[in-house]
Amino acid sequence: MKENRIRPIQKKFYVTPDEWDFIMEKVKQAGMKNYGDYVREMAMKGYVIEVDYSAVKELTKEVGSISRNINQIAKRVNATGAVYREDMDEIKKLMERVWQGLRFILSNQH
């Protein structure tokens, strides 16, 4: 090791060939001259975005349940040839649950 190095600590990590190609493309896109400068900048100034999809997953389950309910109503309408106010009220109530879920997800976006 050179005694006059500004940065005397070396760190290593392993990547696949595809990961290496991807990183080097990012180095080029950033207009940086070398990999070390890029990795150091990203480690000190970059950021990682972590997304919580739990609300979306919950809404997906809810929409699946609502879809089954609407299918049951549609079968009943097809079998009887009649549309009942209760069925329409149920669909409206179910759709309101979907809208509430969407509003919740959208209101928690930063």
Buried (B, 14 or more C-beta within 10 A) or exposed (E): EEEEEEEEEEEEEEEEEEEEEEBEEBBEEEEBEEEEEBBBEBEEEEEEEEEEEEBEEEBEEBBEEBEEBBEEBEEEEEEEEEEEEEBEEBBEEBEEBBEEBBEEBEEEEE
